[in-house]
């Protein structure tokens, strides 16, 4: 009788432990990594998995260029808070860190050359930097995230997020590889030139915003950019915020977009 009772208690404990381990995660995680790339460089990034993740499930994912913005801007707190408030469902954010070092002999940083395609048309060295980063992002960074994080590989659950020059990179990415992501959040893309591209072959949604006080060469730059994307078949939702090239404004818009795109599901 005692052995039977002990066996029942032991089975109950094991079952409880199993349920506890397989239940939603109570804490988010943020793990950094390095990738040795095809061009011999070593690039860094991080994977954020929000709390509420249920082991074995596959989550929608935001692939983010300028990933240090996520880390330094405490975006983790935004997502954790929205999860706690039951405003959004669990997600993954995959961060590709930018290279802020200046390029020897140039007045710009590596991140500028790697993100802005129009610069690459002016100089063979800059063209190589852009192409190497593009190859890394599409064929090394994204596959790495898929291998190491519980992310969905369905296009409708894959998004891009970029700000400033990384937003420029996102727009180029959408034109070069229109079957990659379903939606692009591109905030203040101040240096985009899409005139070399034709019609999009896939349905893509764009969320583009900018500050009404941005320092740009032409007052009609952003409206013209939006028209160019729509002319190529893109579905663009655009808006202007009261401000300049402002990380706090981008973060506030990011918070709003999370609630629109990933509403809480019980």
Secondary structure, DSSP 8 states (H G I E B T S, - for coil): -HHHHHHHHHHHHHHHHHHHHHSB-SS-EEEEEEEE-TTS-EEEEEEEE-TT-BTT--B-EEEESSTHHHHHTTHHHHHHHHHHTTSB---EEEEE----SB-TTSSSBHHHHHH-HHHHTT-HHHHHHHHHHHHHIIIIIHHHHHHHS-B---GGGEEEEEETHHHHHHHHHHHH-TTS-SEEEEE--TT---TT----SS--EEEEEEETT---S-TTHHHHHHHHHHHTT-EEEEEEESSSS-HHHHHHHHHHHHHHHSB---
